[in-house]
Amino acid sequence: MSNNYTPPKVWHPETKSGGQFASINRPVAGATHEKVLPVGKQPLQLYSLATPNGVKVTILLEELLEAGINDAEYDAWLISIKDGEQFGSGFVGLNPNFKIPALLDTTNSCRVFESGSILLYLAEKFDAFIPKNPAKRTETLNWLFWQMGSAPFLGGGFGHFYAYAPEKYEYPINRYAMEAKRQLDVLDKQLASNQYIAGDEYTIADMAIWPWYGALALGRLYDAAEFLQVQDYPNLQRWAKQLDARPAVKRGAMVNRNWGDEPQLPERHNSTDFNNSAVKKMVPKKNN
């Protein structure tokens, strides 16, 4: 690698580049191997990992159950992206974009992929966490789609070059740090006059944004809290801590996690699985 890189006329992928997670990136689509996805007994089957995009969905599912909506019961199956499980034929059949999370609704054989689409699907299916008032609903969707469009600059941009790239370069880190701080300021200003992201109601917009920007504000993402001076955003801090205290958020953050020091529940099949949540490192079951 060089700071004086000149793009070739025709691009070809390098076999040794990309740093951490390089093995999950490739320039073609489709399955690499045959593997049938497991299916449990619950109405909803989730195939995911506790990255920020995966946590969005498990938070919503746990919030639905917390609200007494028992039809939102779900099986959560771990998809290890480092092991290439997202390239199995079953998962690619569920999500041709081969990214977590992916959901199968067994009540109508409906596949749902892309985290924002899953949040919207579940909110509409169960008529919860999305306002009925048209203006408030639109404001919620404004922020849901803001997150979908903004987070790639935080994750694939700032997170990659600051935390995961094999070499550190000043230009991309500065470029994406500026954008990350701009996004934090957008949220801080919005939360200055609103209890939640889209107003006075707790919605799927909060659930979409918190695993990325709440985690960053709380110092849990990219080890970048000091670098980005996240304490300078008091309204964002207040909101991040408020959501962090919710029992359903705490449970949702555990599901499909199999690394780190946080409480882990690599697979979840019913609410009683959380009775063992004090055991931080649980061994996931092997899917045949």
Beta strands, then each sheet from edge to edge (+ up, - down):
strand 1: 44-48
strand 2: 74-78
strand 3: 102-105
strand 4: 110-113
sheet 1: 2+ 1+ 3- 4+
end
